[in-house]
Each structure stands twice: as structure tokens, then as C-alpha cells.
Amino acid sequence: MATLDLQVPAHRQQEDALAVLRGQFGEQGVRFDRYDIAYAVLWQRLHPHLGLTRSELPFVEHSEILREVLDSASGVPVFGTAVGLLKVLDKGNATRKRRRHLRDDETLRQLDVLPGAELVDAVTFLFAEDLRACSADVPYVVLVDAYDALGRTAVDDVWLRDLAAQLDRGLTVVVSREPLGWEAYDADWRQVIRQMPIEGLAMEARLELLADSGVTDAAQRQVIAQASVGLPFYLHLATDSQARGNVVSQDEIAQRFLQHVNEEERRYLQLLSVTRTFDYDLFQGLAAAFQLPGGRLAWEGLIAYSFVYPAGDGCFQLHQLMADMLRVRLSPEMAQDAHLVLHTLWSQRTDDAAGIREAVFHGLHAGTVRDGELLAHADRITAYGGAQGITGLISDIRAHLDDGGDPALEETAACLAAEAAVLLGDSTRINALTPETVWRLDSEAGARLAVSAAHGRRISGQTAHALRIYTDVLAVHSGAARRPAGLWAADLHMAQGRFRQAFELAGQVVEGCPPDDHVFLGDLARLVHLASRFSYDFTTADRHLEEAARHYRQAGTIVGEALICTNRAELLAWTNPSEAIAAAGAAVEANSDLGATHEVGKAYSALGQALLALGEIAEASTALDSACAALEKARYRSGRARAELLRACLHVRNEEPDLAAASARWAVGELLAVEVYPTLITTANKLLEVVERPDENVGEAARQAWAAIEPIDSHSALEARMTYHLRGLLG
């Protein structure tokens, strides 16, 4: 067993956390030969001005492999590369045969060429591999305490998710105040995560603890154990106070505790009991609002109590049971006033998802946040934190509604839940959350819920149905939701080849758009980019992609920036395949962090296309396999069809005409089913002509598709561009 305590700042960094776990497992006899070498390479990368020494590396005494390196190369100040480390190991005759598997290990030999983030991921992989090899017969446990200290944005815990996914031979226990919510990134987490509420100590354990603490009377032990709710803090408090009289209830335990707290501190604690987290600045603001001293001395006295514990980044929390006990001593009016003050204080620090969420939490309880304002806050949280950020807000709204909150927020909660599923491209979940109904288009939340429903239909291939919903919202709704409805209606016109209509509708939608709505303006520029790209006008596509990127940067949206990563890789796959490889890798990483599986699949498609254009056929095949797997998982039919069309091109390069024809026919069947991309249907027909495998059905579909296209310029110009670029792809 090994433990990570995320309240310790160093344990929150990926490479440091791995070193802590390695040290603990190493003390129990687990060998980490490959990980130790990889860690040494990483350490040297991070500290190029230092040499590897016993005093610097954290677990040398438990690593036979590193001791051999240091003993074999004493006096050498810097080791530089993984290959150099392996050569040092190879010098010793006694261990040469035993170390041959390390010398020939391809992962180790590739460490030197990996960029920083990929090197850290490789270190994680090798840690898990070494642990897996040593635990084939003996299972292990990794305990991760204080998960909440990591933060609440999508990138804060990505390394922990990655590690937990690879620890498949043991049990990973994550202690958290709230559900992990990892299914927001990948639905497969639902199959492996088991939530176990942490209750109080079992009655038998309570009685044993009390007996060991000197409570000799069996009846009194029973009373105290019952009153404590199983919390050790209360058990010890009751034990200390039982000599002064019989304790008969939890309330009496609390009362005895409060007798030892002065009136001023009691007021502080009662006010802070409505918070989920607080720091010194919030304490000062709350004290000032209620005319209490808010100096450093009072603060240090409060956080000295054992039930006030660190929550990371200078914040603290009250133990939940203590908070509950103190909160019931506040009148409803006083509690509402405290929430109102805290709402104001948190509203002054809404530069991240966590701050906005806390402002909304207190605003809900103060009764000052309404549905329109809530949607605006949700949009900012989404921009900062992606799907997981918004999932936390939805949880807060649901809890508020369950406690008797404003029922008018039900529609808002449903809207946000659907929009969180849209961020992940999870069409099954979107459609389940938006069953067929008469959409209430007179409200912003109702219109946004309808737009999300249309997204679900669009992603799952129900293109005509999606277009009808978008068009209805655009025609009926007068609020802000009509803009994304119009945008996506234009997108579907573009996807169905009506390029001129798409541009005209986009121009209408942008009228009246606030100039500071950079997310929408970025979406609009990205739409024009896509329309230009599917028209094979890559110069125009590049210009509008840069415009979209500029708007997303101004909005500070990580979701938008991840979308740009994908689109840039897709464009470069046509215009500069060599640069597209790194761009596709960046897109895979950015969208994996957000859990956007459909975008990951598109990024792998771009990587496959770039490798294909460069003639790296085997690597292209692997990339396209990854693309197809991700797109099938996301149930993104049109994206999967595009990947299959690229696979058809790969078969042409491999001189496999029958396989190329089969892939092209299958892709056309999918594109016809979802009613999109007539230019690709035409391209597939041209490919069948190239391999001399004409198909009557595909030919007829291509003729109809070509007739339906409304090109930006002319059919002849579009055909010339398509033919030119297809030839380049086929080599």
C-alpha cells in the first residue's frame, strides 16, 4: 500500500507524486528498474545544471539500478540522455545479461526525443508497467487523500486520471468531499468507479475507542458512542468531558465544546459554517460585514482548531459535522445574510471556475441568483473549466433544488446538464437528457435546452431533425440562444454543401451580436473556416481560423482553444503535413484533457492524413485505427465516415484496390445516412474511378450530391481544387 496526501503541495505535481509512491512501494520490495531510469532522465531534464548524485535523487537507496549507475559513473557531473544511462549499465559484465531487457527497451531509448509533457507521461507509463510486473500475484492499494485540494478545473487532475487508469492490477482509493465526476471526461469511468460514502466509525469500534480512553461505564459508553455519530473528534471530546457529567446527546457534546470557545470565536465559526471553503481574505470580509475584529490573531486562533483543516491554496474547511452543528445555531435570516456577504466577496474573485462556482453557491442560498444570471455564470465556468467545471455547478443547483430551492431553476439545471454532455460529444447522453417534447422557446434556458437537443441529433447523424430544431429556435426565440441556433443551422447548411446559404445565414446571425461576445464570434469565424476548408479553399480557411483563435484567446475559453487545435491539425494535414504531426499531437492532448472524445478522433484522423501524405503508411494506419476507435466510441458517424475515406486512400497507396473500394463504399453509405458532406461523396466516387472499381449506387449518389452543392464560386473551380488535392493525397 502507498499513500498520496494531496494537502501536501508537492504531492499535487505529477512527477513528485510518482516519486512519493515509488519510494513507498520500493520500501516494500517492489522493483522499478525502467521507471527509475526514466525518472533520472526526467530529473536531469528539469535540472540540467546539476549532476545525478545520491543526495539529489529521492529514492536512490531503494533503487538497485540507480545505485549501479552512480557507482559505475562516479565523478561524472551530468548524464544527459537515457541512452547514456543504459550504456553505463552495460559496462558491468556481471549485470550485462540481466540488464539486456533494459538496453533493448524501445520506450527507454525514445525518452531523449520526447518533449517535456510527453516525457512525464512516459514516466507515468513506466511506473505503472513496473508496478504491474511486480504485482501479478500480489494486489496493491494506492490511497489518494484530500482529492479536493487538487482544484476543480479540467487540467488540475488529468495526471491523476491518467495514472489511475493505468493502475489496473490493484485498488485505487480516492478520498473526496464530492463525487469525482470523471465520467464527464470519459463515460467508461462509470464502469470502474464505485462510490463508497464514508460514514462514522462502526459502533463496535466506537465502544472500543471509548474503553481504551478510560470510559469504564458501559451504559455511558453506549450513550457517548450513539451521540458521537462515529466521529473520532466527538468521541475524544466526549471522553474529555464525561468526568464532568453524563453526556446524553450530540447536542450536549457540541454545547460542551462551545463552552470552551469565547463568544467572538463562536460567532466566527457560526458564520463560517455556511461556507465550503474560506481563506484569510474571506474571513476578513465576513468579519467586517458583521462588525467583528478580523485581524491575524483572531484568524490564527480559529485555524488552530483541529476541526479546521487545510484545503489547499491557502484555503481551509470546517469538518462537515462541525459545520452542520454550528449552522443550525444560526437563524435563517442570519444564514441568508452570511450567504449574501459571501456571494459579494466571491463575486470579486471570479477569474477562475472555482471562484464563480462559490459565488453562485452562496448566491443561490442568498436568493440573489436567478436563471438568466445563472446561465451567464455557467458560460464562464465552461470557458474556464470545460465539462467538469460545469458538472460541479449542476451538482450545486440540484442540491439546492432538493433542499426546496426555487423550482424555476429546474429548466436551467436540465439545460446545463445537456450542455455538459454536448461538451463531451456524448450523443447518447444528450438525447437521453432531451427527450422529444414541445420546446419552451420563450425562455433562454428552454431555447438553450432545445439547441442542446439539436446538437445531440446532429452528432448522432439525425441531420434533418437537428436542422429543424435549430431553425425553430432561430425563428421563434428572440434572446441570445438564437445566435448559436443560427450558427449551427448555418453549419448544417455548410455540411450539406449549401455554402452560399451558410455564409448568408452566418451574416444574418452576426448582426446584433455584442462585440465582446468573443466565444460566439470565435464560433462564427470557425464556421467560415470549416466552410472554406470543405470547399478546399485553404488560404481563406487559414485566415478565418486565425480570427477564431484570436476571439477564443480573448474569451479565455479552454474549450475553444482545444477546438482550434483540432482544426489547425486538420488544415495543416492538407497544407503542411510535416507540421500537422505535432499539431495533431497537441490536439489529442488538449481534447483528451477535456474528455472530448469526438475531437480526439478528429485529431487522430488529421494525424493519419498527414502521415499518409508523407508516405509513412504504417504509422498512418495506426493513427487511423485510433481515430476510428475514438469516433465510434463517441458515436460520431460523419467523423467516422471521413476517417474511413482516409483509410480508403491508404489502401490505394498500398495498392489494395478492393479494400479501397470497400472503404469508400462504406463511407458513402454513412454519409448518405447522416445526410452530410456531398463534396466527400463526390471525392469517394472519384477514388473509385482511380482504382477502377466503379459503383453504380455511389455514382448516382455522387451525381445527386454534386447537383445539390452550392459552391462559393463555381462548380468547375471547386472540382479543380478537389481533384488536385485528392491526387496529392493518393501520391
N, C-alpha and C positions, 0 to 999 in steps of 0.2 A: 504494500500500500504506500502511496505517496500523496502529499497534500500541497495544494497551492492556496495561499491566503491572499486574495486579491485586494484586501485592505492594505497590504504592503505594496507601495507604488512599484517597486522593482518587479514584482510578480505579474504586473499587467503588461509587460513587454514580452513579445513572443520568444525572443532568443533567451532572455533571462528566465522566463518561466520554464522553458525546456531544460535549462541548466539546473534549476532547482529540482525538477522531477528526476533528472538523470542522477543528481547527487544522492537523492533518497533511495532510488532503486539500486544504484550502484552499491550503497551500503548493505543492501540485501542480496548482493551477489549477482545481479544482472549485468551482463557484458554489453557494452555499447561501442564496439570497435568502429563501425562505419560512422555512427553519429559523432564519436569523439574526434575523428579526423575532420569531418565536416564542420564541427563546431570550431576546431582550431583554425580552419580556413576562414570561417566567418569572423572569428575573433581578430585574426590578422588583418582582414579586410577593414574592420572597424577601428583597428589600432595600428595603422601602417608604420607609425613612428616607434613602435615598441617591438621587442623580441618576445618569442614564446618562452616563458620560464615557469618553473614550478610555482612561483609566488603569484603569478598573474592568472593562470587558468584555474577555475574554481574547483575542479574535481580531479586533479591530476593524481592524487593519492589513491583514488579508486579506479584509475584507468591504466591498465597494463600497457595498452597500445601507446598512450601519450608518454608514459614513463620511458618506454623503449625509444621513442622519438627523441626525447630530451637527453637520454643517456647516450644515444648514438651520435648526437649532433651538438654536444655541449660546446658553448662558446660561439655558436652561430647566432647572430643577433636577430635576423629576420628570415622567415621561411617562405614567404611569397606565395607559393602555389600548392595545390593539392598534389599535383604530380611530384613536386619536390619532396613532400612529406612521404609519399609512397616509395620514392627512391631511397630515402633514408631508412625506411623499414626493410627494404630489400637488401640492405648491406649485410645484415646479420645472417650468417649461414644457418644458425640454429633455428631461426624462426622463418627462414625464407619459404619453406614449403608450407608452413602453417599460415603464412600471410599471403599466399598466392591468390586466394579469392579476393583479397583487398586490392592487390595490384591490378587484377583484371576486372575490377568492378567498374562498369561503364559510368554509373551515376557519379562515383567519386572522381573519375577522370574528367567529367564535364563541369565540375564545380567552378573551375577557374574562369570559365567563359560566361557564367551566369551573372546577370545584373543583380543588384542588391536584394530586391524583393524576392526574386526567384531563388536566390541563394538561401534566404531564410526559409522559404517554403521547402527547399530540398533538405535542409537540416531537419525540419519537422518530419518530412517523409522518412528520412533515415532513422530518426529517433523511434518512430512508430514501427519501422521494419525490424530494428534491433530488438525492441520490446516484444514484438510478435514472435520473433525467432526464439526468444528465451522463455516465452510463456505458453508454448504449445501445450504443455501438460499442466501448468500451474496458472490459474487465472489471477488477475491482479485487480486492484481498485485504485482509481485516481479520484481524489476528493478535491473539488474546487469550491472554496468557501468565499462568501461575500461577492457573488457574481455581479450584484448591482453596482459595485464600485468601478466596474469597467466603463460605465457610461451607457448612453441609450441610443447612439447613432449606429447606422449600419456597419461602419468600419471599425467600431470600437472592439467588437468581439469576433471579427471574422477569423482571426488566427485561432481562437478557441474552438470555433465551429469546425474549422479545418482539422485541428488536432483531434477533437472528439470523434469526428467521422472516421479517422484512421485507427483509433484505438478500439479495434473490433474483436479483440480476444479477451477483454476484461470489462469491468463495470466502471463507468464514469459517473460520478455523483456531483451534481452542480447545485449548490445551496443558493437559493434566490428568494427574495421577498415577493416576486411576481413570477408568473409563468414565463419560460424562456422566449416563447414566440418565434422559435427558429423555423417553424413551418412557413413563416412569411417569406423566407428565402428559398426554401425547397420543401415541397409537400411531402417528400419521403421522410422527413424528420418525424412526421406524425406516426409513422410505423415503428419507430425505435425509442421515442421519448415516453417515459412513464412518469406521470406526476404523482408524487407522494407527499401529501400535506404533513408538515412537521407539527405534531401535537405535543402536549406536555409529557413529562415523564410518566411511565406506567405507574399505576397505583402501588404495585409491589416495590418498584424502585423508589418511589417517594417515601414509603414507610421505612425502607432500609436506610435511606439517607438520613431521615429524622432520627432513627435509632442510633446510627453511628454518630450523630451530632449531639447525643445526650438527652433526647426527649424519651423518658423512660415510661411515661404513662401511655398505654396502648390506646385508650379512648382519645386522649389528646392528640396522639399521632394521627389517628384517623380523621379528626376534625381539621387539623392543620393540613394534612395531605389533600383533603377534599377542597379546602378553601384556596389552596395554592394554585389550582388548575395545572399542577405539574411543572410550574416554572421554578427552576432551582433558586433564582433570586428571591422569590417569595418564601420558599422553604427555609432558606437561611435567615431571612428577615423574621419569619415566624419563630424560628428556633431562638434567635436572639431576644425576642420579646416574650416568649412563653413563660419565662420566670416571673414576669410582672403580672401575669394573669392569664386566664384561659382565652385563647383566640378562637372565635367561633365562626368567622366568615372571612371571605376575601376582602370585604369592605373594611372589616376591622383591621386586617393586616395593612391595608392601604392607609387607614386612619393612623395606625401606629407609626407608619413610615412618615406621614406628613407631620406628625408631632415633632419630628427631628429636623424639619425644614422650616426656615423662617418665613414670615408672611410674604416678603418680597420674592423670594425664590419660588414659593408656591404659585404666585401669580405668573411668574415667568413660565414655569412648567405647564400651567394650565393653558396659557396662550399658545405655547409651542406644541401642545398636544394635538392641535388641528393641522400641523404641518406633516409632510412626509420626509422632508429634509430641510436643513437650515444651516446657515453659516453665520459668521460674526456680523456681517453687514445686515442680514435679515434680522438678527437678534436686536441690533441697534435700532433699526427702523421700527420694529414691533414695540420695543421699549419706549421709544419716543412717542409713538402714536397713543400709547396708554399711560404716558407720563410716569414712566418708571426709569430709574437710573440704568443706563446702558453702557457702562464702562467695561474695561478689560477685566477688572477684578471680579465683577458680577459674572461675566462670561466664563472665566476660568473656574469659578465656583460651580457653575452649572455643569460644564462638560466634565467635571471631575467625578460626577456620579456614575456608578457602574452601569446603570441602565441607559446612559447616553454614550453611544459608541460611534466611532468614525465611519463615514460613508464614502470617503474618497474626495479628492479635490477640495479639502478644507471644510467639507460639509459633515454634519452629524445627524443622527436619528435617535429618537426615543424608542426604547423597546416597545413593540406593539401593545403588549398587555398593559404596560405602564401608561402608554398614551391613552388607551381605552379607559383606564381607571380615572385618569385626570380629566379627560374630555367630558365625562358625564357630570363633573362638578361645575362645568360652565353652563350658564343659562343659554337657551337658543339664541337670544339676542346678542349676548357677548360672543358666542361662537361665530355668528354671522359677521359681527364687526371685525373679529380677528381675521376671518377669511377675506373680508373686503380690503383690509390693510395689506395682507399678504398678496392679494391679487394685484394691488397697486405696485407693491415692491417688486414682484416677479415680472410685471409688465415693463419694468425699466431695464430688464436684462434678458430680452427676448432675441438674443443674437445666436441662439442655438436651439435645437429641438427640445432639449430638456427644460430650458427656461420657459419656452412657450407652453409646454405641457403643464408645468407647475402653475403658470399664470391662469391657464384655463381651468385646472383643477380647483383652485381657490375661487375663481370667478363663478363656476358652477354652484359651489356651496354658498357663495355670497348672493347668488341670484342676479348677477350683473351681466352674464354672458348669454346672448340669445343665438338663435340658429344661424343668422347671417354672419355674425361676428365669429361664431364657432367655425364656420366653413373657411373664413379667411385665415384664422389661426391654423386650421388643418392644412391649408395650402402651403403655409410657411413651414410647418413641420415636415411635410412631404418633401419640400425643396431641400431641407437640411438633412433629413434622416431617412428618406425613402420609405419602404413598406413597413419596416419595424417601428419607425418613429410614429407613424400614423396608427399602427396597431395598438400601441400603448395608450394613445388618446381615446381610441374606440373603447378600450377596456375601462377607462375612467368614466366615459359617458354612460356605458352600460351599468357600471356600479352605481352611478348617480341615479339612473332611472330605476334600478332595482330598489333603491332606498326611498323611492317616492318622489323623484325629481320631476321636472316639467315634462309631461308626456308629449309636448310639441316637439321635443328633441328626438323622438323615435325615428322619424323620417330622416333626420340628419345622421343619426347613428347608422341607419341602413345604407344611406348614401356613402358614408365614409368607408364602411366595410366593403362595399362593392368596389370603390375606387382603390382600396388597398389591394384587392385581388387583381385589378387591372394593371397595377404596377408590376405584378409578377407575370402577367400574361397568362394567368390561370383561367382559361375559358370555362372549364367545368365549374369551378367555384363561382365565377362571375354569374353564370347562367343560373346556378342554384340560388344565389342571393337575389336574383332579379327575375322571378317567375313572371310569366306573361300576365299583364294587367293593363288597366287603363291608366296611363301615366298622368300624375298630377303635375301638369306643366305650368301651373300658375305660380308655383313656389320655386325658389332657387334650388333647394335640396331635392325636390321632386324632379325638376328638369335635369339636374346632375345625375340623379339615380337613373333616369331614362338614358342619358348619354352613356353611362357605365353599362347598362343593359345592351345598348347597341355595340359597345366595344366587345362584349362577350360574344355576341352573334358574329361580329366581324372576324374575330380571331378564330372562331370555330368553323368559319367558312360559310356562314349564312349571310352572304354579302348583300343580297337584295333586301332581306329583312332588316339588316343593320342600317342600310341606306334609308329605308322608310322611317325608322325611328329618328335618325339624325334630322331628316327633312321635317318631320313633325315638330321636333323641338325648335328648329330654326324658324318654322312658320308661326308657331303659337307663342313661344316664350319670349319675353321682352327683356329679360335680365342678362347677366354675364354668361350664363350657361349656353346661350345661343351661339356664342363665338366658337367654343370648341365643337359644338354640334355642326356648325357650318364648316369649320376646318376639316372635320372628319368626313363630312359629306363630300367636300372637295377632294379629300384623299381617295375616297372610293371612286369618284368620277375619274381621277387620275389612274387608279389601279385598273379600271375598266377601259382605259385608253382614250377617254374623253378629255384630252389635255387642255384644249381651249376652254371647255366648260369649267374645268378645275381651276384654271387661272382666273376666270371671270368671277367665280364664286368666292375664291380667296380674296379677290379685290373688294368684293362687297362686304365680306365679313370684317376686314380690317378697318373699314370705315367706322369711326366712333370708338375704336379701341384706345384705351388710355395709353399715352406714350411710355408710361412707366410699367406697363404690364409686360415685362420682358420675357416671362415664361411663354405667354401666348404668342408674342412676336417671334420668339425663337422657334416655336412650333410651326408658325406660318412660314418662316424662312426655310425651315427644314422640309416642309411640304413642297415648296417650289424646288428645292434641291432634288427631292425624290422624283418629281415630275420631269425635271431636266435629265436626271440620270436614266430614267426609264425611256427617255427619248434619245438616249445616247449622246446628249449634248453635255459633255463632261466639263467644258470650260464654264458654262453657266452654272452647272451643278456645284462646282467648286466655289464659285463666288457666293452663292446663297448658303452653302454650308458654313463658310466663314462668318457670314452675317448671323446665322443661327447660333454659332458658338459664342459670338460676342454678346448676344442677348442672354444666353444661359449663364455666362460668366457674370454679367451684371445682376442677374437674378440670384446668383449663388445657389443654383439647383444642382445637386449631385446627380439627380436622375437625368436631367437634360444633358449634362456633360458626358454621362455614360452613353446616352443615345448618340451623341456626336462621335464618340469613339467608334461605335459600330459603323456609322455612316461613312466616317473617314476611311476606315479599313475597306469598306465596300467600294468606295470611289477609287482608292489607290489600287485596288485589285485590277482595275481597268487601266489606270493611267501610269502607275509606277509600282509594279508587283514587288520589287525588292523592298521598297519602303512599307508596303502593305503588310509584310510579315510581322514586323514589330508593332504596327498599328493594330493588327488583329489580336496580337497577344495582349496589348493594353486593353482592348475592348472586352476580351474574355475575362480578364481580371476585374475590370470595373463593374461589369454586369453580374459576374459571379458574386461579388461582394453585396450587391443589391438583391440577389436572388432572381434576377430577370432571365429566366431560362431561355425564353424565346430569343432574346437579344444575344445570349451566349451562342445559341445555334446559328444565328445570322453571322456572328463574328467568325465562327469556325468555317462557315461557307465562304466568307471572304478570304480566309487563310487558304482554304483549298483551291480557290480560283487563282490566287496569287502564285501558289506553288505550281499549279498546273501551267500557268503562263510561263513560268521559269523552267518548265520541263522537269521538275522534281516530282515524278509521277507517284512514287511510293509514298512520299510524305503527303502529297495532295490527297491520296486515297485515305490515309489515316485521318487527316483533318476533316474530310467529308463524312467519314464514319462518325466522328464526334459530332459534326453538325446534325446529321440525321437523327442521332440518338437524342440530342437536346431538343430538337424541333418536334420529334414525336412525343417526347415527354411533355412538352408544352401544348401539344395538340394544335400546333400552328401549321395548318395544312398547306397554305400557299408558300410559306417559307420552306417547308419540307419539299414541295414540288420544285422550287428553284434549286435546292441542293441536289435533287435527283437529276435535273437538267445539266448541272455541272458534272455530275457523275457520268452522264452520257458523253460529255466532251472528253472526259478522262478515258472512257472506253475507246473513243475514236483515236486518241493518242496511243493507246495500247494495241491498236489495230484489232479491235474486237467489235466488228460492226453489228453482230446480232445482239450483243449486250447493250451497245449504244442505242440501238433501235428500241429495245425493250424499255430502257430507262426513259427515253424520250416519250414513248407512248404512255408510260405510266404517269409521267409528269403532266402531259397534256390532259389526261383523264382527271387528275386532281385539279388542275387549273380550270377546267370546264365545270367541275362540280362546285367550286367555290366562286366561279364567275369573275375571275380577275386575270390581269396581265396578258392581254391579247398580243402584245409585242413578243412575249415569251412563247406563246403558242406558235406564232409565225416563225420564231427562231428555231423551235423544235422541228417544224416541218422542213426548214432549210437544212437542218442537221441530218434528217432522214434522207434528204436528197444527196448530201455529201457522201453518206455511207451506202448509197444505192439500195435503200430499204424503204421505198415509198409506202405510205399507208393511206388508204382511201379516206378513212374516217378523220385522221389527223389532217389530211389535205383539205377536206371540206371545212373542218373546224378552223383551219388557218385562213381560208378564204373569207369565212364569216367574220373572223376576228379582224382581219385586215380591213374589211369594209366598215367595221364599227369604230375603228381608230379615228380620232380627230387630232391629227398631228399639230404641233405648234407652228410648223412651217408648211411642209408639203409631204405627201406620201413618198415621193421619189427621193427627197432629201433624207427622210427617215430611213428608207430602205437602204440607201447607200451607207449610212452610218452603221446600221445593224450588220450588214454584210461584211463591212471592213473589220469590225470588232470581233465578229464570230470567227472570221478567218484567223485573226491573231490568237484567239483562244485555242483554236484547233491546231495551231502551229503550222 
